[in-house]
Amino acid sequence: MTRHARAVLVALALAACAPEPYLTPPMEPVPDLRGTWRGTWAGAPVTLVVIEQGGITAQGGVSIGAWPVSGTPLQTIGGVFTFPSNGAPITVNVRGRLGHLDGRLALVVDALTRDVRQLVLAPVAEDRLVGGGKSNLGWEPFGPVELTRAVRP
């Protein structure tokens, strides 16, 4: 294999590892999203519980396994997401990243599973997130997402 072919293969492998969509660092303070959010995903009931917020992850750089060693730093959230799958609710751990997408603040939430489940949400009010979600499993929801923060005690 030539040096050029190896370079192309490495570039393709790195591009395949890049998280989509690509976010840029936020230009304004990020709201506190911790708490319980309830709503719908393509009409199906869902719940997102943001347990922690404030960690940092690097996007678009080089990673060694799960550890990023370079890239754009973005604030993260961690929590759990409950949604219907094949007619029954399941709960998965999620990790999210906050940044700018198309000129506005966005939260990209990825399920920590081998199957692709991703939400791309934008805060439209202090207690409301809207956007879309996708799954690579045909029996799971695909489409619009609307979440409202549960009333804090």
N, C-alpha and C positions, 0 to 999 in steps of 0.2 A: 504494500500500500504506500502510495506516495505521501510526502509531507503535506501537500495541499489537501489530499483526500482526508488525512487524519485531522487536519485543522477544521475542515468542513464538518466532520462527524462530531468533533468536540463542540463546535459552535451550535450544532443542532441539538446535542444533548443538553447543553446549558440553556438553550432557548426553551426546550421542553420542560425544564425544571422551574422556569420563571412563573410566579403566581400571576394569574389573570383575574381581574383586570389590574393594570399597572397604576398604582396611586403615587401621587407626589406628596411631600410633606404638607400638612395643613398650614394655612396662612393665618388662621384665627384660633383662639383657645378651643379646645375640644370639650364638649359637654360631658358631664358625668353620666354614663349610660348604665351604671350598676343598678340592678333591680330586676323585676319581672316584667316582661313585655308579652302581651297576649294579642292574638289577632288571627288573621287568615293567610294562607298560602294557596293561591288558586281556589279560594273558597273553602278550603279545609282548615279546621281549627289547629293552631300552633301556639307554642309557648317558647320564648327565648328567655333564659335566665342568665344575666350577665353577673358573674360572681366576682371577677376581678378585672381591674382596668389600670393601665399605667405602665405595663411592661413595654419593652422596645424590641422590635424585630427588624431585620434588614431585608429589604426587598430588592430584587434585581441584581444582586451580587453573586459571589461565589459561596457555596455552602459545602461543608464537609459533613455528610449525613444530614442530620436535622439541625446542625449548628451553623448559622450564617456567619461568615467571616468578613464580608464586605457588602456594600449596597446602601440603598437609601433607608435611613432609620424612620420607622413608623411606630406610633403608639399601638398597643395591642389590648384586646379584651379576651377573657376566657370565660367559658360557661358551659351550659347545656341547652340543647334544642330538642323539643318534643314535637313530633309531627306524625301524620298517618303514613304507614307503609304497608301496602298489601292489605288494607282494611283494618289494621290495628295500630295504635299509637306506639312509637318507639322513641327512645331518648338517646341522643348521642352527644359526646363531648365536642365542643366547638372552640375554635380560635379565630379571632377577628383582627383586622388591622384597620386603622383609621387614617384617612388622608384625603387629598383632593382628587376628584374624578370629574372630568368635563367642567371644571371651574367651580365645583361645589363640594362641600364636605360629604364624605361617603364612608360607610362601614361595610367592609367585605368580610363575611362570616363563612368560614369553611368548616365542614364536619371533619373530625379527626378519624375518618374511616377510609377504607380502601375504595369505596364507591364515591363518586363525585356528588356532593350536595353543597351548594353554595348559594348564599343570599347576598345581594348587593342592595344596600339600604341607604337612604338619605334622611337625615333629620329634617322634618318640615315644621316641627313645633317642639317645645320642650318635652312633650309627652307623646310624640308620634313619629314613627319611622315608616317610610314607604319605599318600595322598590320592586325587585323581582327576585325569583329564585329558580334554581335549576337542579335537576337530579338526572343522573344517567340511567336510572331505573324507571322503566315505563309505567310502573304501577304507583309511582310517587308523584306528588304535585309538581307542576312546572308552570311558572307564570307569576302574576302579580302578588306582592306581599304587602300587607298593611298591619302594623303593630302599634299598640297603645300601651303606654306604661301603666302597670297596675298601681292603684292608689297606695302610696307609702303609708305605713302605720304611724 
